[in-house]
């Protein structure tokens, strides 16, 4: 089940406002996100991360809780390392290899 299928109201009589009010309840939203995050075997497959990211981008209310689920478990450190600027070894010290421009404050 995709995020869109899960978040789309399918029951007759549910209006969009009623549906959004139900998902604004933190307990209900956590249960929905937990369902998206957990596979049959209890593992978190890569497709669940994609679904959770879609939910996070869909609405401001869903953003923080969905991103918490995205980042709660990592199989590798690669996503965290990609957040850091590139570093290099210079004179036995690790330094950033990103060179920042010095801007003139008088401009």
LINGI-V764680 format. One line per field, one symbol per residue. phi: phi as a letter, one per 30 degrees, with the letter a starting at -180 (. if undefined). psi: psi as a letter, one per 30 degrees, with the letter a starting at -180 (. if undefined). burial: 1 if it has 16 or more other ideal C-beta (glycine too) atoms within 10 Angstrom, else 0. Layout:
BEGIN
phi->???
psi->???
burial->???
END
This chain:
BEGIN
phi->.ddddddddcddjdcddddddddddedddddddddddcdedjdcdeddddddddddddadddedddddddcdbbdbdeddddddddbbcbhibdbdcdccdccdddd
psi->kleeeefkkfkkfkleeeeeeeffkeeeeeeeeeeefklegfljlefeeeeeeeeefekeefdeeeeeeeffkkflfeeefffklkllkkhgkklkgkkkkkkkff.
burial->00100010000000000000001000001001100110000001000110110111000001001100110000000000000000000000000000000000000
END
